[in-house]
Amino acid sequence: MTSIVTIRTTVAIFLVLALRSPAAAGEDPAPLLFGLETAYARVQSYTARFVRQEVVGGALRPREEALLKFQRPGLMYLRWIAGPPEGREILFVPGRNDNRMLVREPGLLSSLVTVAMAPDSPRVLRESRHPVTDVGLGRLIELIVDNARRAAAAGELTLKDHGIATGPEGSARRLEAVLPRDGQGRYYCYRLELAVATGSGLPVRATIYDWGERMVADYEYLDLKLNPVLTAGDFDAANPEYGFPRWRVSR
């Protein structure tokens, strides 16, 4: 009798856990979406391969890939390894260099000087939908949750759960958020496809569509490593692993 009770108890516990699993059919995806902020609160630093493709000025730009180091409260280093800016390096440390980022461009002559410029300079926005300071998980989460929260409060948010997909980066739960057709001007986008890593609860891919159902931005974080040990040298232009020339100009 004891063994039968034990088996039944074990089965019951297993069923409860299965029903509460993120993969359970029909589970409300809202807690996962609105839990992104809580998941990110546990992160002080991370490294990743940041991949993006955006529509800028009405044209779809080529896919870009950059190695990213990030540390709170906004320290950032980027080195492009694929796409038109391949070889570019950007370093931004809040409060340093008059709140300007340092940029090293590839090329025979351009690589001889470090350029200090604002993260939201017109030159940046000719190639991107956002300033450089918008790169990163924190800003992405802020943008997603702010729009979703306002839409939910207005009864205008539709959330869909497309289950769990497994790939080279591990498993991720696929969510879709749809905003009202007449929401242009009130919300950032019409539709958002989101992949949330099952282990960390963090977004590892976000694909954004405008009101014409055109894909206007696709952001992905590959090889994401959370809370690695990053030192002051990781955000120092004098780091011998970086290529920032000592000669600087401001633009």
Secondary structure as a PSIPRED ss2 file (coil, helix, strand):
# PSIPRED VFORMAT (PSIPRED V4.0)

   1 M C   1.000  0.000  0.000
   2 T H   0.000  1.000  0.000
   3 S H   0.000  1.000  0.000
   4 I H   0.000  1.000  0.000
   5 V H   0.000  1.000  0.000
   6 T H   0.000  1.000  0.000
   7 I H   0.000  1.000  0.000
   8 R H   0.000  1.000  0.000
   9 T H   0.000  1.000  0.000
  10 T H   0.000  1.000  0.000
  11 V H   0.000  1.000  0.000
  12 A H   0.000  1.000  0.000
  13 I H   0.000  1.000  0.000
  14 F H   0.000  1.000  0.000
  15 L H   0.000  1.000  0.000
  16 V H   0.000  1.000  0.000
  17 L H   0.000  1.000  0.000
  18 A H   0.000  1.000  0.000
  19 L H   0.000  1.000  0.000
  20 R H   0.000  1.000  0.000
  21 S C   1.000  0.000  0.000
  22 P C   1.000  0.000  0.000
  23 A C   1.000  0.000  0.000
  24 A C   1.000  0.000  0.000
  25 A C   1.000  0.000  0.000
  26 G C   1.000  0.000  0.000
  27 E C   1.000  0.000  0.000
  28 D C   1.000  0.000  0.000
  29 P C   1.000  0.000  0.000
  30 A H   0.000  1.000  0.000
  31 P H   0.000  1.000  0.000
  32 L H   0.000  1.000  0.000
  33 L H   0.000  1.000  0.000
  34 F H   0.000  1.000  0.000
  35 G C   1.000  0.000  0.000
  36 L H   0.000  1.000  0.000
  37 E H   0.000  1.000  0.000
  38 T H   0.000  1.000  0.000
  39 A H   0.000  1.000  0.000
  40 Y H   0.000  1.000  0.000
  41 A H   0.000  1.000  0.000
  42 R C   1.000  0.000  0.000
  43 V C   1.000  0.000  0.000
  44 Q C   1.000  0.000  0.000
  45 S E   0.000  0.000  1.000
  46 Y E   0.000  0.000  1.000
  47 T E   0.000  0.000  1.000
  48 A E   0.000  0.000  1.000
  49 R E   0.000  0.000  1.000
  50 F E   0.000  0.000  1.000
  51 V E   0.000  0.000  1.000
  52 R E   0.000  0.000  1.000
  53 Q E   0.000  0.000  1.000
  54 E E   0.000  0.000  1.000
  55 V E   0.000  0.000  1.000
  56 V E   0.000  0.000  1.000
  57 G C   1.000  0.000  0.000
  58 G C   1.000  0.000  0.000
  59 A E   0.000  0.000  1.000
  60 L E   0.000  0.000  1.000
  61 R C   1.000  0.000  0.000
  62 P C   1.000  0.000  0.000
  63 R C   1.000  0.000  0.000
  64 E E   0.000  0.000  1.000
  65 E E   0.000  0.000  1.000
  66 A E   0.000  0.000  1.000
  67 L E   0.000  0.000  1.000
  68 L E   0.000  0.000  1.000
  69 K E   0.000  0.000  1.000
  70 F E   0.000  0.000  1.000
  71 Q E   0.000  0.000  1.000
  72 R C   1.000  0.000  0.000
  73 P C   1.000  0.000  0.000
  74 G C   1.000  0.000  0.000
  75 L E   0.000  0.000  1.000
  76 M E   0.000  0.000  1.000
  77 Y E   0.000  0.000  1.000
  78 L E   0.000  0.000  1.000
  79 R E   0.000  0.000  1.000
  80 W E   0.000  0.000  1.000
  81 I E   0.000  0.000  1.000
  82 A E   0.000  0.000  1.000
  83 G C   1.000  0.000  0.000
  84 P C   1.000  0.000  0.000
  85 P C   1.000  0.000  0.000
  86 E C   1.000  0.000  0.000
  87 G C   1.000  0.000  0.000
  88 R C   1.000  0.000  0.000
  89 E E   0.000  0.000  1.000
  90 I E   0.000  0.000  1.000
  91 L E   0.000  0.000  1.000
  92 F E   0.000  0.000  1.000
  93 V C   1.000  0.000  0.000
  94 P C   1.000  0.000  0.000
  95 G C   1.000  0.000  0.000
  96 R C   1.000  0.000  0.000
  97 N H   0.000  1.000  0.000
  98 D H   0.000  1.000  0.000
  99 N H   0.000  1.000  0.000
 100 R C   1.000  0.000  0.000
 101 M E   0.000  0.000  1.000
 102 L E   0.000  0.000  1.000
 103 V E   0.000  0.000  1.000
 104 R E   0.000  0.000  1.000
 105 E C   1.000  0.000  0.000
 106 P C   1.000  0.000  0.000
 107 G C   1.000  0.000  0.000
 108 L C   1.000  0.000  0.000
 109 L C   1.000  0.000  0.000
 110 S H   0.000  1.000  0.000
 111 S H   0.000  1.000  0.000
 112 L H   0.000  1.000  0.000
 113 V C   1.000  0.000  0.000
 114 T E   0.000  0.000  1.000
 115 V E   0.000  0.000  1.000
 116 A E   0.000  0.000  1.000
 117 M E   0.000  0.000  1.000
 118 A C   1.000  0.000  0.000
 119 P C   1.000  0.000  0.000
 120 D C   1.000  0.000  0.000
 121 S C   1.000  0.000  0.000
 122 P H   0.000  1.000  0.000
 123 R H   0.000  1.000  0.000
 124 V H   0.000  1.000  0.000
 125 L H   0.000  1.000  0.000
 126 R C   1.000  0.000  0.000
 127 E C   1.000  0.000  0.000
 128 S C   1.000  0.000  0.000
 129 R C   1.000  0.000  0.000
 130 H C   1.000  0.000  0.000
 131 P C   1.000  0.000  0.000
 132 V H   0.000  1.000  0.000
 133 T H   0.000  1.000  0.000
 134 D H   0.000  1.000  0.000
 135 V C   1.000  0.000  0.000
 136 G C   1.000  0.000  0.000
 137 L H   0.000  1.000  0.000
 138 G H   0.000  1.000  0.000
 139 R H   0.000  1.000  0.000
 140 L H   0.000  1.000  0.000
 141 I H   0.000  1.000  0.000
 142 E H   0.000  1.000  0.000
 143 L H   0.000  1.000  0.000
 144 I H   0.000  1.000  0.000
 145 V H   0.000  1.000  0.000
 146 D H   0.000  1.000  0.000
 147 N H   0.000  1.000  0.000
 148 A H   0.000  1.000  0.000
 149 R H   0.000  1.000  0.000
 150 R H   0.000  1.000  0.000
 151 A H   0.000  1.000  0.000
 152 A H   0.000  1.000  0.000
 153 A H   0.000  1.000  0.000
 154 A C   1.000  0.000  0.000
 155 G C   1.000  0.000  0.000
 156 E C   1.000  0.000  0.000
 157 L C   1.000  0.000  0.000
 158 T E   0.000  0.000  1.000
 159 L E   0.000  0.000  1.000
 160 K E   0.000  0.000  1.000
 161 D E   0.000  0.000  1.000
 162 H E   0.000  0.000  1.000
 163 G E   0.000  0.000  1.000
 164 I E   0.000  0.000  1.000
 165 A E   0.000  0.000  1.000
 166 T E   0.000  0.000  1.000
 167 G E   0.000  0.000  1.000
 168 P C   1.000  0.000  0.000
 169 E C   1.000  0.000  0.000
 170 G E   0.000  0.000  1.000
 171 S E   0.000  0.000  1.000
 172 A E   0.000  0.000  1.000
 173 R E   0.000  0.000  1.000
 174 R E   0.000  0.000  1.000
 175 L E   0.000  0.000  1.000
 176 E E   0.000  0.000  1.000
 177 A E   0.000  0.000  1.000
 178 V E   0.000  0.000  1.000
 179 L C   1.000  0.000  0.000
 180 P C   1.000  0.000  0.000
 181 R C   1.000  0.000  0.000
 182 D C   1.000  0.000  0.000
 183 G C   1.000  0.000  0.000
 184 Q E   0.000  0.000  1.000
 185 G C   1.000  0.000  0.000
 186 R C   1.000  0.000  0.000
 187 Y E   0.000  0.000  1.000
 188 Y C   1.000  0.000  0.000
 189 C C   1.000  0.000  0.000
 190 Y C   1.000  0.000  0.000
 191 R E   0.000  0.000  1.000
 192 L E   0.000  0.000  1.000
 193 E E   0.000  0.000  1.000
 194 L E   0.000  0.000  1.000
 195 A E   0.000  0.000  1.000
 196 V E   0.000  0.000  1.000
 197 A E   0.000  0.000  1.000
 198 T C   1.000  0.000  0.000
 199 G C   1.000  0.000  0.000
 200 S C   1.000  0.000  0.000
 201 G C   1.000  0.000  0.000
 202 L C   1.000  0.000  0.000
 203 P E   0.000  0.000  1.000
 204 V E   0.000  0.000  1.000
 205 R E   0.000  0.000  1.000
 206 A E   0.000  0.000  1.000
 207 T E   0.000  0.000  1.000
 208 I E   0.000  0.000  1.000
 209 Y E   0.000  0.000  1.000
 210 D C   1.000  0.000  0.000
 211 W C   1.000  0.000  0.000
 212 G C   1.000  0.000  0.000
 213 E C   1.000  0.000  0.000
 214 R C   1.000  0.000  0.000
 215 M E   0.000  0.000  1.000
 216 V E   0.000  0.000  1.000
 217 A E   0.000  0.000  1.000
 218 D E   0.000  0.000  1.000
 219 Y E   0.000  0.000  1.000
 220 E E   0.000  0.000  1.000
 221 Y E   0.000  0.000  1.000
 222 L E   0.000  0.000  1.000
 223 D E   0.000  0.000  1.000
 224 L E   0.000  0.000  1.000
 225 K E   0.000  0.000  1.000
 226 L E   0.000  0.000  1.000
 227 N C   1.000  0.000  0.000
 228 P C   1.000  0.000  0.000
 229 V C   1.000  0.000  0.000
 230 L C   1.000  0.000  0.000
 231 T C   1.000  0.000  0.000
 232 A H   0.000  1.000  0.000
 233 G H   0.000  1.000  0.000
 234 D H   0.000  1.000  0.000
 235 F H   0.000  1.000  0.000
 236 D C   1.000  0.000  0.000
 237 A C   1.000  0.000  0.000
 238 A C   1.000  0.000  0.000
 239 N C   1.000  0.000  0.000
 240 P C   1.000  0.000  0.000
 241 E C   1.000  0.000  0.000
 242 Y C   1.000  0.000  0.000
 243 G C   1.000  0.000  0.000
 244 F C   1.000  0.000  0.000
 245 P C   1.000  0.000  0.000
 246 R C   1.000  0.000  0.000
 247 W C   1.000  0.000  0.000
 248 R E   0.000  0.000  1.000
 249 V E   0.000  0.000  1.000
 250 S E   0.000  0.000  1.000
 251 R C   1.000  0.000  0.000
